[in-house]
Amino acid sequence: MEIHKQIHNQATWVTLINDQNVSVIISDLGATVVAINTPDKNGHVANITLGFLHAHDYLQHHDYFGASVARVAGRLTNATWGDHQLDQNDGTNHMHGGNHPSLSYTRWQLVKLIQTENQVGVVLRYISPDGENGYPGRLSISAMFVLDQTNKFTITYFGNTSAKTLFNPTTHIYFNLSGNAQTLIDNHQLQIHADVIAETNAHKLPTGNFLPVVDTPYDFRTPTTLGPALARLPHGLDTPYKIKAQNSLKPQLILTDPESGHRLGIHTNANAFVIFSTTGFEGDFLVDSTRKMTSQLGIAIEPQMLPDAPNHPDFGNIIIAPDNPMIYQNAYTLN
């Protein structure tokens, strides 16, 4: 197990390496997952995420590549919570915690490095002052990234606040299991242990209704090839899936690429995955300095509590209080 720390212009990158030739690169700019490098079925190591090779590119392209999103992921209706007016950065609504500043493009403090016989990791911290982006309370967010010898990569967010406020973070990783974005995701197979999705309106805000996935293109209860499924969805997926609670750490989502042999399992203690297929996402920039961003080049998987939860009583609690700290944990199993 090894840890390496390097300065990349405006950011510090920490590389976590296990003895199975798996490595993860974490940036203190936005507590961002820069890369997950893992061997394919032939032993060739490649990056299974989308991102950039240079720190300054993350500041130029605000599409949340690998970034931690906080205080609250997703959208909040009318950018309000109770009497609090939040940052309106998505029309009249609030999205991904606001932009003044965006925590996804702000330097986090490197608190410590972790190195044991079986684990390597890094802890980053951001202190969000009372009133930032309209939120009440001074919120301390610690993000712990740990890679172990079994090829499990775990991200844990710890929240502590001085006053009652909202906390629903996520890590916005775009995956492409072909390795180094060699192909589109059309031949990937996706399985999600979810019977329903949260219905959304034209502004991508949940209506409060749950829709069964059975007999719809949103049905991924069994492994389903993405290309044919997305062909039935003109705008692709930008969809919250309410996942089934599990007592074990078995994956609630499995993504595979038959060609490369890569398999990714994800387990979360939150109640949803927001899935964004990048359908229609065309960008005039290079991913990993190799190819232009294009439709369905990656799939963003965002484990979190259901979006807009404070406005829907069945969506779960994201209210954090001084006597009620919160912990969110997402585990990624790499095969």
Long-range contacts (C-beta under 8 A, 24 or more apart in sequence): 1-115, 1-116, 1-117, 1-118, 1-119, 1-120, 1-149, 2-120, 3-113, 3-115, 3-120, 3-122, 5-113, 8-54, 8-55, 9-54, 9-55, 9-56, 10-55, 10-56, 10-59, 10-107, 11-55, 11-58, 11-107, 12-110, 13-55, 14-110, 14-113, 14-122, 16-120, 16-121, 16-122, 16-145, 16-146, 16-147, 17-120, 17-147, 18-120, 18-147, 18-148, 18-149, 18-151, 19-149, 20-149, 20-151, 21-45, 22-147, 22-151, 22-334, 23-147, 24-145, 24-147, 24-153, 26-122, 26-124, 26-145, 27-55, 27-58, 27-66, 28-107, 28-108, 28-109, 28-110, 28-124, 29-55, 29-58, 29-59, 29-105, 29-106, 29-107, 29-108, 30-58, 30-66, 30-67, 30-68, 30-102, 30-103, 30-104, 30-105, 30-106, 30-108, 31-67, 31-68, 31-103, 31-108, 31-124, 31-126, 31-143, 32-58, 32-65, 32-66, 32-67, 32-68, 32-104, 33-66, 33-145, 33-155, 33-171, 33-173, 34-66, 36-153, 36-173, 36-332, 36-334, 38-151, 38-262, 38-334, 40-179, 40-260, 40-261, 40-262, 41-260, 41-261, 41-262, 42-261, 44-179, 46-178, 46-179, 46-180, 46-182, 46-260, 47-179, 47-180, 47-181, 47-288, 48-175, 48-176, 48-177, 48-179, 48-262, 48-264, 48-334, 49-173, 49-174, 49-175, 49-176, 49-298, 50-174, 50-175, 50-176, 50-181, 50-287, 50-288, 50-293, 50-297, 50-298, 51-174, 51-287, 51-288, 52-287, 52-288, 52-289, 53-288, 53-289, 54-289, 57-285, 58-105, 59-105, 60-285, 61-283, 61-285, 62-102, 62-104, 62-105, 63-281, 63-283, 64-96, 64-104, 64-172, 64-300, 65-172, 65-174, 66-171, 66-172, 66-173, 66-174, 67-104, 67-105, 67-171, 67-172, 68-103, 68-104, 68-108, 68-143, 68-157, 68-169, 68-170, 68-171, 68-172, 69-96, 69-97, 69-103, 69-104, 69-169, 69-170, 69-171, 69-172, 69-302, 70-97, 70-103, 70-126, 70-128, 70-141, 70-157, 70-167, 70-168, 70-169, 71-97, 71-103, 71-128, 71-133, 71-135, 71-139, 71-141, 71-165, 71-166, 71-167, 71-168, 71-169, 72-96, 72-97, 72-166, 72-167, 72-168, 72-169, 72-318, 73-97, 73-168, 73-169, 73-170, 73-172, 73-274, 73-302, 73-304, 73-307, 74-168, 74-170, 74-240, 74-274, 74-302, 74-304, 74-307, 74-308, 75-203, 75-204, 75-205, 75-307, 75-308, 76-308, 76-310, 76-311, 77-205, 77-308, 77-311, 79-134, 81-135, 81-166, 81-310, 84-134, 84-135, 84-136, 85-134, 86-133, 86-134, 86-135, 87-133, 87-134, 90-203, 91-203, 93-203, 93-205, 94-133, 94-134, 96-172, 97-133, 98-132, 98-133, 98-134, 98-135, 99-133, 100-132, 100-133, 101-132, 101-133, 103-128, 103-141, 104-172, 108-143, 111-142, 114-144, 114-146, 118-148, 118-149, 119-146, 119-147, 119-148, 119-149, 120-146, 120-147, 121-145, 121-146, 121-147, 130-162, 130-163, 135-165, 135-166, 136-163, 136-164, 136-165, 137-161, 137-162, 137-163, 137-164, 137-165, 138-162, 138-163, 139-165, 139-167, 139-320, 141-167, 141-169, 143-169, 150-333, 151-333, 151-334, 151-335, 152-331, 152-332, 152-333, 152-334, 153-331, 153-332, 153-333, 153-334, 154-329, 154-330, 154-331, 154-332, 155-329, 155-330, 155-331, 155-332, 156-327, 156-328, 156-329, 156-330, 157-326, 157-327, 157-328, 157-329, 158-325, 158-326, 158-327, 159-320, 159-325, 159-326, 159-327, 159-328, 160-320, 160-322, 160-325, 161-320, 161-321, 161-322, 161-325, 162-322, 163-321, 163-322, 164-319, 164-320, 164-321, 164-322, 165-319, 165-320, 166-310, 166-318, 166-319, 166-320, 167-318, 167-319, 167-320, 167-326, 168-270, 168-304, 168-305, 168-309, 168-318, 168-328, 169-304, 169-328, 170-270, 170-274, 170-302, 170-303, 170-304, 170-330, 171-302, 171-303, 171-330, 172-300, 172-302, 173-300, 173-301, 174-278, 174-297, 174-298, 174-299, 174-300, 175-255, 175-264, 175-298, 175-299, 175-300, 175-301, 176-297, 176-298, 176-299, 177-255, 177-256, 177-257, 177-260, 177-262, 177-263, 177-264, 178-257, 178-259, 178-260, 178-262, 179-260, 179-262, 180-288, 180-290, 181-287, 181-288, 181-290, 181-291, 181-297, 181-298, 183-259, 184-227, 184-294, 184-295, 184-296, 184-297, 185-226, 185-277, 185-278, 185-296, 185-297, 185-298, 185-299, 186-225, 186-226, 186-227, 186-230, 186-296, 187-225, 187-226, 187-227, 187-257, 187-258, 187-259, 188-225, 188-226, 188-255, 188-256, 188-257, 188-299, 189-223, 189-224, 189-225, 189-226, 189-255, 189-256, 189-257, 189-258, 190-220, 190-223, 190-224, 190-226, 190-229, 190-253, 190-254, 190-255, 190-275, 190-299, 191-220, 191-221, 191-222, 191-223, 191-224, 191-253, 191-254, 191-255, 192-220, 192-221, 192-241, 192-243, 192-252, 192-253, 192-273, 192-275, 193-221, 193-243, 193-244, 193-246, 193-252, 193-253, 194-220, 194-221, 194-241, 194-242, 194-243, 194-244, 194-252, 194-273, 195-221, 195-242, 195-244, 196-241, 196-242, 197-239, 197-240, 197-241, 197-242, 198-239, 198-240, 198-241, 198-242, 198-272, 198-306, 198-307, 198-315, 200-238, 200-239, 200-240, 204-238, 205-307, 205-308, 206-240, 206-306, 206-307, 206-308, 206-311, 206-312, 206-315, 208-311, 208-312, 208-314, 210-242, 210-314, 223-254, 223-256, 226-277, 226-296, 226-299, 230-277, 230-279, 230-296, 233-277, 233-279, 235-279, 235-280, 236-276, 236-277, 236-278, 236-279, 236-280, 236-295, 236-296, 237-275, 237-276, 237-277, 237-279, 237-299, 238-274, 238-275, 238-276, 238-277, 239-274, 239-275, 239-276, 240-272, 240-273, 240-274, 240-306, 240-307, 241-272, 241-273, 241-274, 241-275, 242-271, 242-272, 242-306, 243-268, 243-271, 243-272, 243-273, 245-271, 249-331, 251-333, 253-301, 255-299, 255-301, 262-334, 262-335, 263-334, 263-335, 264-332, 264-333, 264-334, 264-335, 265-332, 265-333, 265-335, 266-301, 266-303, 266-330, 266-331, 266-332, 266-333, 267-330, 267-331, 267-333, 268-303, 268-304, 268-328, 268-329, 268-330, 268-331, 269-327, 269-328, 269-329, 269-330, 270-303, 270-304, 270-305, 270-316, 270-328, 270-330, 271-305, 271-306, 271-315, 271-316, 272-303, 272-304, 272-305, 272-306, 272-307, 273-301, 273-302, 273-303, 273-304, 274-300, 274-301, 274-302, 274-304, 274-307, 275-299, 275-300, 275-301, 275-302, 276-300, 276-302, 303-328, 303-330, 304-328
